[in-house]
Amino acid sequence: MKLYVTLLCTAVFLAMGCADETCFEESGLTTMDQYLADNNITPEIDDASGLRYIIIEPGGEDKPDADADVVVNYSGKQTNDVVFDSSSAPTNFNLLRLIPGWQVGIRLIGAGGKIQLYVPSGLAYGPSGAGSICPNSDLIFDIELVSFTD
């Protein structure tokens, strides 16, 4: 009986791994390193988190605190350049409720600032994915910090 349970668990585990690879391949995704190389992009790297970013406009001197409420315009895409989400108007979020990549990246700019985030999957949705985002997907965001309240 233990052998059957072990075999069943192994089969489920392998099927889950194949589903992730299938999603990745069918969506035409690449690794972030490949995406950056293909597009000749050399971002800065946050040494503590591994987040890659390019500050387009630094914005004001004051930066949001870790628990700030932020108002942003944004778009997010995967490494196949397909946009999966964007704001049609300024949108309010609390930083503590956002993916870790946003928590780190938004704090690098002030109000009026613009940043491109190259978020590794571990700072995004990780192995679970989200909606149309494949598990273990690296993500790219263009964010404008309209304002914030600490």
N, C-alpha and C positions, 0 to 999 in steps of 0.2 A: 504494500500500500504506500509506504514512504517513497518508493521508487516512482510510482505513478504521480504522486504529488510533486516530487522534484522535477520530473519530466514536464509536467503541466506548467509549473512555474517557469522553467527554462524556456518553453515554447512561447509563453506569454511575454516574457522579457525580450526574446529575440524579435517577436512580432512588433513590439513597441518600438524597438530600435529601427526596424525596417520602415515602419510608418514614418518616423522622423526623417530618415534618409530619403524616402519617397517624396515627402512633402518638400524637402529642401531641393531635390533634383527637379521635381515637376514645376516648382515655382521659379526655377532658373536662378536660385540664390548662389552667391559666392561667399567666401570668407571675407571678413573685413580687410585683412591684409591684401587679398587679391583685388577687392574693390578699390582700395586706395591706390594700389600700384597701377591698375588699369586706367584710373582717372587722374594719375599723376598728382595725388593729393598728399601733402605732408603736414599732418596736424600736430599740434602740441599734445603732450601726454601728461595727465595728472599722475604723478608717481605713486601716490597713496592708493588710488582706486583703479588705475589702468584706463580711465576714460580718455578718449582722444577728442580734441576739439579745435576749432578755429574761431577766435573772437573776431567777428566782422566789424562790430562797433562796440566799444567798451561801455558806453552809457555813462551815467553819473558815477560820482566817487563812492557813494554809499552802496553797499551790497546787501542783499537780503540775508537774514538770519536763517538758521536751519529749519525753523518752524514758521517761517513767514507765509503770509497769504500773497500769492503772486497773480498778476493779470498778464496773460501772454497771448500772442498770436503764434501759431506753430503749424508745421506740417511734419509728418513722419513717413518715412519710406523704408523699405527693405533694400538689401543689396542688389536687387534686380531693378531698382529705380521705380518700383510701383508704390505709389502713395497709398498708405492704408488708413491715414487719419489726418485731418487738418481742421483748423478753426476757421469759421466763416466770419467770426467777430471775436474781439478780445474775450478770453475765457479765464475765469478765476479758479485757482487751485490752491490748496495748502501743500507746501513742499513735502511735508511728512507723509502725504498720501500718494506721492508720485514714485515712479521707478527710481532706483538709486542713481542711475545715470543723470536724470534730471535734477535730483537733489544736489549732486555735485556740480553739474554744469551751470545751472541757473545762478548759483551763488558766485560765479566768476565774473558776472556782469552787473552793471547798475541799471536803473530805470532808463529806458530808451536804448539799451544795448541789444545787440544781435549776436547770436552764436550758432555755430553748426556743431552738433554733437555726433560723434561716431561711437555709438554705445555697444560694447561687447555684450553678448547674450547674458552673461552673469550679472550685468548691471541693468538688464532689461527684464524680460519675462522668463529667461532661463529655460529649463527643460519642459516647462508646462506650456509655453507659448501663450497666445491670447487671441481669440477670434480668428482672423485670417492670418495671423502671424505664426509661422511654423515654430515648433520647439527649437530652442538653441539658436535662434536667429539674431544676428547682429543688426542693429537698427541705426538709422540716420535721421536726425531731427534738425530742422531750421527753426530757431526760436527767437522771438523778439520779446524782451521783457518790457511790457508797457508801463507797469508800476508794481509796487509791492508795499505791504504793510507788515511790519515786524510785530 
